[in-house]
């Protein structure tokens, strides 16, 4: 599993996304990094059901973690069933 977590000290967990596709994971991490470097708000919409807007001032205060975790087949089945539900 590839995950991206954004945690703010005051607001708590702002984002906790899981990706199965390595390319999507890398694109999302690159987008977050670009927003931090260019001092821009983080805004994204997938065209269906996911809209996120984080102002730069809040984003720069966040702890941002992007990593790859190994999961067992049983854990994968549980995660997959939650995603489909």
N, C-alpha and C positions, 0 to 999 in steps of 0.2 A: 504494500500500500504506500502510496505517495501522499503526504499530507502537507497542508499549509494551515498554520494557526497564527492568528493575530490576537494578542492579549493586551488590553489596556489596563493600567493600574487602577483607574477609577471605575470604568464601565465593564470590566471583566472581559470575557471572551467575545471578541467582535466577530471573528470568523474561525470556523473549524471545517475545512473542506478536505475531502479525500478524492484522489484521482487514481484511476487505473491506467490511464494513458500518460506515458512519460512526457510526451510532447506538450500536452495540455498543462501538465504540472510545471514544466519549464517555462512555458509562455506566461503563466500566471505569476510565477516568481519573478520573471523578468519585468513584468508590468509593475509589480510592487516596487522593485528596485528602481525602475525608471522614475516612478512617482516620487520616491525619496530623493533621488539625485537631482531631479528637476524642480523639486519643491512644489509639486502639483498635487491636487486632490486625487484620491484613488476612486475612480468611478468605473463600474462595469455592469453590463446587462447582457445576458445570454440570449435575449430575444423571446424567451418563454416565461421562465419562472424564477429567475435569480437576478436581483438588482441590488447593487451595493454602492454606497457613496460614503467615503470616509474623508473628511477634510484633512488637509496636510498637517495642520497643527495637532490634530488628534493622532494621525498616523505616525508622526515622528516621535510620539511619546510611547508607542506600542512596542511590545516585544513580538518579533516576527520570527516564526520558526517554520522552516520548510525542510522536510526530511523524507527519507524512504525507510519504511519499517517492513520487516519480514513478518509474514503471518502464516499460520498453519492453514491447512485446507478447511478445517472446521471453522476457524475464525473467518476465513474468506466467505464461506457459505452463509454465515450469520450476517456479515456485513452486506453481502449481495442481497439477501432477503430483506434487510432493512431498507436498502436503496430502492428496491422494487415496490415496497409497501407504501 
